[in-house]
Amino acid sequence: MMPRLSPHMTVMHAAANKAAKRLLRDFMEVENLQVSVKGPGDFVSQADLRAEQSLREDLEKARPGYAFLMEESGASGSDKWAWRWVVDPLDGTTNFLHGIPHWAISIALEKRLPDGGSEIHAAVVYCPVNGEMFWAEKGIGAYLNDKRLRVSARRDLKDALFATGIPFAVSASRSRLSFARTLGTLMPQVAGIRRFGSAALDLAWVAAGRYDGYWETGIYPWDIAAGMLIVREAGGYATDAEGKDEIANTVVAANPHLHPKLLEVVQDGLAAAKA
């Protein structure tokens, strides 16, 4: 049975649903969007900006004083924040702009800890095209709409389906080298590797058992903050390249059986790129 939504989660669901309505309208008219280019393969559209503004207004109205870390507008609010929203208003922008129905809204709520560190307290990854709302709260579990999620139980690499993000034109050469090494090692050993173009959904799909694992380098906090909590609350591991429960520029997520194996291959790839 799905637990009753907490006040924080109620706010997050409502904000995501409101922003999604406009995004869906824009997606149906994607050819009319005015698009400016941030770099090869990295676009920002009016849809991103409108969605971010909608999310900011709703989250700020519901929780005045919370800080923000957002993809388009960056960090804002007090440096001494106790709570912070980490938001990607449109994860999978390139898919969106090409009419590919695989993109999501990602919202994470970060809490400052007494020791000065922080943790993700609540998370939403919403795919409006198919009405899938992935969400989790720390200690409560992970859910897809009203269904409890669990990561897959596969133990062997030969049976595993992994997801990843492929470095593109603006990526550092080291990132491309480490990816090539990791991919080359994994391909002969696994059932398949997919690149669908949304880090937030890749992580949510690991939580749902659709993928057995996911890795990516050159990633940003707003891409993965929500998804990492959803994976953990579904019984999986989501770590940085050192195996720590940190949000960094590399993420490795998988079920408990496959995470150590995937992490070892990713670490080897990163080491080879430094040599």
C-alpha positions, 0 to 999 in steps of 0.5 A: 500500500502506498503511504500517505504523501508527506507535506513535502512530497505533496508540494513536489507532486503538485509542482511537477504536475503543473510544470508538466502540463505546459511541457506537454503542450510544447512537446506537441508543438516542438517544431515551433519552439525557438531554440538557442544553442548552448553547445553542440548537442546541448540545447536550451529551449523556451520549454526548459526556461518556462518549466524552470520558472513554473517549478521555482514559483510553486516550490518557493511559494510553498516553502519560502526560504528554501534555497535552489540549485537549478540547471538553467539558473544555477544556485540561489538563496542563502549559503546557510540553507537548511533545505535546498531544491535541486531541480532539472526542469527538463532532463532529456532536452535533446530528446524533447527537441527531436520529438522523442517521448523520453524526458522527465522533470526531476526534483530533489529536496536536499537537507543540511545535516548537523555535521555540515554535510547534506543528504537527499530527503525526498525525490520526484522524477516525472515522465509526463508523456506516459504518466509515470511519477517515480518518487521516494522519501528517505526511509519510506521507500520508492514508488512508481505512482502507487506501486512500491518499487524494487531493483532487479535481482539479477546476479550475473553480468551475462544476464544484465541490461545496463544504461549509460550516457554517451559523451558528446561533442563538448565532453572532455577527452578524458571522459570519452576515453574512460567511457570507451574503456568501460564500454569495451570491457562491458559489451562482451560480458552483458546482455545489452547496453542502452543509451536513452538520453535521460539520466533521471529516467535511467536511474528511475528505471534501475529502481523499477528493475527495468535496468539492472544498472547505470553509469555515467561520467560528466554528470551534474547534481540536478541530473541525478540527485532525485534518481539516486535516492529513488534507487537507494529506497528501492533497495539498490546502490547509487554511488560516486566513482569511489563507491561513496554515497556522494553526488559527484560527476560520476554516478554508478547505480545498480542492484546490490549484486551487480553494483560492485562489478559495475563499479570495478569496471567504471573505476578501471575505465577512469584509471585508464583515461588518466594514464 
